[in-house]
Amino acid sequence: MATHKISAKKLTLKNVEKILNSNMKLELSEDAKARINNCREFLDKKMENQKEPIYGVTTGFGSLCNISISKEELSQLQKNLVMSHACGMGDEVPEEIVRLMLLNKIQSLSYGNSGAQLVTIERLISFYNEGVYPVVYQQGSLGASGDLAPLAHMCLPLLGLGEVSYEGECYSAEEINKKFGWEPIELKSKEGLALLNGTQFMSAYAVWSILKAQKLSFLADLIMCVSLEAFDGRIEPFFDPIHQVRPHKGQIETAQNIREILEGSEIIKQKKQHVQDPYSFRCVPQVHGASKDAIGWVASVITTEINSVTDNPTVFPDLDMIISAGNFHGQPLAINLDFLAIAVAELGSISERRTYQLIGGKRDLPSFLVANPGLNSGFMIPQYTQASIVSQSKQLCTPASVDTIDSSQGQEDHVSFGSNAATKLYRVINNTERILAIELFNASQALDFRKQKTGLKSSDVIESFVEEYRKEVNFIKEDEIMFTLMQKSVDFLDNIEIVEE
């Protein structure tokens, strides 16, 4: 089994994707262990002679920061913090996201600025490696002092408390400890804060979403090309000169993708009866391209975040400093998760418009893409479903990051709500995949009619793509139950692996 060593080397999104897809095990590098131990030793020595209060280390939390805690009670203080902050509600966080939460928290703690014990971090690694996923809930984080509630649920099992999911079954932490022979961790000073402060709930959703968004961006171009061929669209809007005079990177890249996908098509080369196409086809470089540029920017922000120390206070052993500040505040993620939701939703919005054009009985395509419309409703209702999902995504794009509600008796008087931005984004990503799947469902049907009428072929890329799709979803001759085929279309897209050359 391949192993990924947690070290000072920066994680990239490609690294993370490889770690996840290859089921790699995690292991701390020797330099990471040294940094962790050095920070813990510094903090322990500091505590021996410390007279001035240190927030969260020798004091209470939030607005209780002025209440000092005795040395004898420091461990209980940290345990109480984890227990009292486990206040999540709502649906459970998907295991794929909890897995990323563990990875991101381990990475953040490995830099040696948090004061966590080596044994604590290694237990989190054991959770990850053994597939023991703490039960975490989606609601409860304000995204300001980090993701307190969800991270508290993630860390309860360290103390032998809470619940975990293992091999599809739910276990109490006590049961899982017995199964693996683990003893509950006894937290030292500052450790509870190190575990609960941080943006790992938001950043886990962010990483999952950005990886999926990059894939959907490519698939949107590819599926659009199937629709363009089916609609007998024109190639001229994708010629390079038009984009060089408005040289947005994503616009140029999208047009190039489309030209490459359509290379060799007989359909695109045939003489057209129409002068121009609707915007949902003609303006794809501009619309898909803008989403690409947004995705690229947000990817850079997320990459910075997963390579950062985001708990508080932050410990600097070499500077002999412990600084209480605001690295746990989620605003950098919150704004960009809202931005990403808008960018991905737009891929779905324009996709639905192309579907609407395909079913309209235009350009020699049968009404609702069925041979006997009237007796058959054909593809009438999949577009309804698509429109419903598009509308929901638009509603979900109302930004969370512009909201704030005071908490902790006014001590935490500006919050990011990046947690809500993250969970909304997750839904938008899944919605867009469904929307694109429905477009493919329609476009493949329409392309088959186009080929039957003209006897012409599309490009090798499209022919191969649709051929693979037809192994899962059949051509519709007469009305049949559609939702199973729509779900097969979603599964088909979900299972596609994008290989970069």
N, C-alpha and C positions, 0 to 999 in steps of 0.2 A: 504494500500500500504506500503510495507516494505521500510525502510529508511536506508541509509548508512551515518553514521556520519563521516565527515572529521575531522581527529584528528592527533595527533603526531604519532599514530600507523602506522607502515609501511604498504603500500599496497603490496599485493602479486598479481601475475598474476591470481591466482584462485579467489582472491577477486574481481578483475576487471571483470573477466568473469561472476561471480555471479551477480555483480552490473548491468552489461549489460543485461544478459539473463533474469534476474528477473525484469527488468524495475524498479529498485529501485530508489527512490528519494534521492537527496543529501541534507545534512544539516550540517552546521558547528557545531562542538562541542563547548562547552563553553570555553575550553582551547584554541581552535583555534581562537575564537573571541578575547580572551584576548591577544594572541600573535600578532594578526593583529592590534588591537587597540594600543597596547604598542609600536609597531614599528612605526605606523603612528604618534603617539603623540611625540615620540622621534625625528622623522624627522621634525615635525612642530616646536618643540622647538629649534632644531638645526638651523633651518632656521632663527630664530629671531635674533641670534647673529653671524651667520656665516659670516666671512669676506673672507676666502680663498675659491676659486672656488671648487665646487664639480661636477665632470663630470656627465652630463646628468641631474643634478638637478638644477644647476645654470649656466650651460654652454650649448652650442650647442652640436651636436652629431657627432660621427665619426671624420673626419678631422676638423670639426668645433668646436672641444672641447676647443679651446683657446678663443672662443668668449663668454663673460659673458652675462647673461640675467638678467634684473632687476626683483625684486620681483613682481612687478605689472604684469609682462608678463609671469610668470612661468606657469600659467594655460594654457595660449594660446600656450606656447611652447609645452606642452604635447599634446594638441589637434592637433597642426600642425604636430607633429611627427606622430600621427596615420593616419591623412589624407594623408600626403605626402608619407608615406611608403606603402600605399595600392596600390601596383603596380603589383599585380598578373595577370597572363594571363593563357591561355590554358584551359583545361577541368576543370569543377568544382570538388572539392574534394567530394567524396561520403559522404553522411550524417553519415554513420556509423563511418567514420574517424573524421568528425567534432565533433561528440559526444564525442569521445575519446580526441580530442584536448581540449574541454571544461573541461572534467574531469581532465586531466593532468595539465592544467593551474590552475584550482581551487586548486588542491592538492599542487602544487608548491608555490602558493601565501599564502597558509594557514599557512606556517611555521613562518611567521612573520619576514622575512628577506628581504622583497621586498618593503615595504612602501605603498602598495596598501590600499585604503580605504576599510573599511568593506562593505560599500554600493556598491562598485564596484564589489567585490567578490560575494556578495549576488545576484547582477544582473546576473552575469555569471551563478550562481546556478539556478536562475529563468529560464534563457535560457535553461539550461539542463533539468530541471524538466518539463517544459512546452512543450518541443520538438520544441523549436525555434532555428533553426540551421543557423547561419550566412553563407552566400554564400562566399566560399573561393575557390581560384584557385590554381592549382597544380604547376604552374611555378612561379618562382620569388625569391625563397630563396637560399642563398648561404650556409646556414647551418654554419655560422660563428658567427655573432653577434646574434645568435639565428635564428629563422625563421621569420625574420622581415616582409616580404610582406604577407605571409599567416596569421600570427597572427594579422597584421594590419587589414586585411579584417574581421577576426573573431571578432575584437574589435570595428570596426566602429559602429555597432548597439548600443553599449553602449552610444555613443554620439548622437544617433538619425540619423545616417548616414548609407549608404550602404544598403544591401539587406539581407533578411533572407528567409529560407524555413520553412513553417509551414503547417503541414498536407497536404504535397504534392503540395502546392501552393507557389508562390514567392510573397513576400510582401516587400515594402520599410520599412526601420526601423521606419520611421515616422508613417506608417500605423500600424505596430505591436505595437508600443508604445501606440497608441490610443486604440487598441484592448484590451491591458492588463492594461491600466491606468498607464503606466510607464513614468517617466520624464527622459530626457537625463541626463547622469552623467556628472558632471563638474569635470574634472580631477585636482588633486592637483600635487604639485611638485613631480617629479620622477615617477609618475604613468604610463605615457605613456611608459616609458622604462620598467617598471615592466611588462606591458602587452605584449610588442612587443619583448623584449629580452627573450630568452628561447627556448627550443628545442621541444616544444609541437607538432609542425607539424610532425617532424621526429619521435618523441616518440609515437604519435598516430598511425602512420603507423606501427611503430615497434611493438606495443602491438597487434594490429590486426593481423599482420603477424606472430608473434611468437605463438599466440593462434592457428591460422590456421595451422602453420607448425607442431605443436605438434599433432594435429588431423591427418594431412596428413601422418605423420610418422607412426602412428598406422595403418591407412588405407592401406598404402603401404605394410606393413607386411601381413595384412589380404588378400589383393587382390593378392599378390604374391603367397600366399598359394593356392588360387583358380587356379592360373596359373600352379603352380607346380603339383597339382592333375591332371589338364587337360593334362599336358605334360607328365604325368606318371613319375614324377621326383623322385629322391632318397632322403631319410631322413638323411643319414649318415653325410652330411656336416653341419647338425644342432645339432649333438650330442655335449653335453657339454664339454667333455674332450678336443676337438680340440680348443675350445675357452678359456679354462683355461690356455693353454700354450701360448696364445697371449691375455692376459686378458684386452682388452679394454672394458670399461663399456658398451658402446653402442652395441658392437659386441655380448657380452654375453647376453645382454637384448634382442636383436633381435632374436638370436637363441632360447632363451627360449620362446619368444612369438610364434615363428613358431612351436615349439614342442607342445605347449599348444593348439594352433589353430588346429593342425593336430591330436590331441589325439583322438584315436578311429576310425580313418579312415581305411577302408578296402582297398582303392586304394593305399595308401602309403605303406601298408604292403605286397602287392602282389609282387611276384618275378619279378625283372626287367631284361630286355634283354640287357640293356646298362650298361657300367661300370661307367660312370660319366655324369654329365649334363653340359651344357654350363655355362659360368661364370655368366650370367644374372640370373641364378637360384642358382648355387653352391656358389657364392660369395656374396649372399645377406646379410649375417650377417656382412661381412666386409664393404660393401657399405652402406647399410641402417644404420649400426651401426655407421659409421663415421658421417653420417648426424645427427644421434641422439646425438652424443657427441657435435657436433657443435651447435645444437639446444639448448642443455642444457646449454652450455657456454653463448650463446647469451641471453638466458632467464635471466641469472643472471645479465648480463650487463643492460638489459632493466629494470629489477626490481630496480636496483640501480638508474637508470636515472629517473624513475617516482616518486621516493621518494627524489628527489634532488631539490635544489634551483638553477635555471639556468639563472636568469636574472642578470643584471649588472647596476650600482654598487650594491653590497650586503651590507645590513644594519645589524649591530650588536649592538642593543641597550644596552645590558648588558656590552659590551666592550667599549661603546662610540666610535664606529668606523664605518665609511662608506668606503668600500674598492672597488676600481675599479680594476677588474681583468678579468678573462676569462672563467667563468663557463658556459657562453652561447655557447662556441665553441663546434661544433657538432662532433668532431673527434671520441670520444668514441663510438658514435652511428654509424657514417659513416662507419668505418672499419668493425664493426660487422654486419651492415645491408648488406654490400657486402658479408661478410662471410656467412650469412644466406641465401642469394640468391643462392650462389654456392651450399650450402648443400641441399636446397630444389630442385634446378634444377637437381641435381644428382639423386634424387628419381624419377624424371620424365625421365631422360636419360636411366636409367636401366630398367624402366617400358616399354618403347618403344621397347627395345631389346627383352624383354620377349614376347611382342605381335608379333614381327617379327618371333620369333621361332614358335609360335602357328599357324601362318597362312601358314607355309612353307610345309605343306603336310608330316610332319614327325611323326613317332611313331603312325601310324595308324589313324592319324587325317586327314580329307579330306582337299585338297588344298583350301586355303582361307575360310576354315570352313563352307563350304556349300555343300549340298548333290550332287548337279549337277553342278560342276565347268565347266566353258566354257559358257554354257547358262547363268549361274549366275556368277557375279563377286564376290558375297559374301562379305567377310570382307577385300577385297583388299584395298579399298580406305580409310577406317577409319585409317589404319596404315599410309597412306600417310599424312593424317591430323595430326596424332600424331607426325610423324617425322617433319612436318613443325613447329609445336608448340615447340617441343624439340629444334629445331635449333634456333628459336626466343629466347627461354630462355637462350641458350648458349650465344647469342649476348648480351642479357640484363645483363649477368653476368660480362661483362667488368667492372672493379671496378670504381666507381665514386670517391672514397676516395683518390685516388692517384693524382687527379687533383686539381689545385688551380689557381685562377685568381685574381690579385690585385683588390681591390675596395676602395672607399672612399679616393681617391688621395693617396693611398699607406699606409694609416693608418691601414687598414684591409688587410694586405699583405699575409695572409695565410687563406684560407677558406676550409671547409671540403667537401662541396657538399653532405653532408649527406641527404639533401632533395631529390636530384636526386637518391641517393642510395635507399631511402625509396620508391619513386614512382616506380622505376624499380623493387624493391623487390615485391611490391604489384602485379605487372603484372606476375612475376615469380610464385608467390603463386597461382594465379588464373590459370595460364598455367598448373601447376603441377596437380591441381585438375582435369583439363580437360584430361590430359594425363592418369592419374590413372583411370578416368571414362571410357576411351576408352579401357584400358587394361581389366577392369572388363567386359565390353561389349563383348570383344573377349573371355576372359577366361571362362565366363559363357556358351557361345556357345560351346566352346571346351569341357568343363566339361560335358555338356549334351551328346555330342558325346561319350566321354570316358565312361560314365555310361551306355549308350545304348549298347556299345560294350562289356563291361565286366560284366554288371549286378551288379557291386559293388557300395557301397556307400562311400561318403567322411565322414568327421567327422561331429559331430552334429553342431559345430560352423559354418562350411562352408555350410552344408545343409540348416541351418536356414537362413544364410546370403543370399545365392543365392535364396532361396524361397521368401524372402522379395523383392529381386531385381526383380524377375520374375513377381511380382505384378505390376511393372512399365514398364518393358521391356520384350518383348516376344522373344521366340526362333525364329530364322530366318530360314524359310524353303525355300523360294524363294526370289529373290531380291525385296526389297522394299526401300522406302525413308529412308535413314539411319540417317540423321542429327537430325531428331526429337527424335530418340531413343538415340542418343549420348547425346543430351541435357537433356533428361530424366535421363540418367546415371549420368550426372553432378549434377542435382537436387537431385537425390537419395543420392549421397555422401554428398552434402551440408546439407541435412536435417538430416543426421545421428547424433545422440548425443552419445558421448563417455562417458560411465559411468565408473568411476574408483572405483574399489572395495576397 
